[in-house]
Amino acid sequence: MKTGGCQCHAIRFEVTGEAQDIYACHCRECQKQSASAFGISVIHSPQDLTVTKGTPQIWSRATDSGGTMDCYFCKECGSRLWHSADGIISIKGGALDERPGVNRHIWTQSKVSWVIIPKDDEQWPGPSGE
């Protein structure tokens, strides 16, 4: 089991099961959402997540594929916690108490120039890996 929460500790959660995927996303949306060079995503099934303290707020946005992504965050400190779309959740790596290791990078065509990806890490330039 993994635990996590927001910056002010108003929201806490637990995650069971193994992650389906873990990656650093270098797309513009993740850069904007994290106000950084990339976002770290830990992919799980929705039933793996249990909120143990507080109630996250939800902001929804359209996705490039025409769907909707629900973005969960703390209303007190603004920390983004996870996203939900297409039957999966993407837990933000920084929201976990034990931060995940990453060896896969997606949307590297949008990577900022000063980020150096280790040569042995898997890289996907765009949405289809092309």
Buried (B, 14 or more C-beta within 10 A) or exposed (E): EBEBBBEEEBBBBBBEEEBEEBBBBBBEBBBEBBEEBBBBBBBBEEEBBEBEEBEBBEEEEEEEEEEEBBBBBBEBEEBBBBBBBEEBBBBBBBBBEEEBEBEBBBBBEBBEEEEEBEEEEEBBBEEEEE
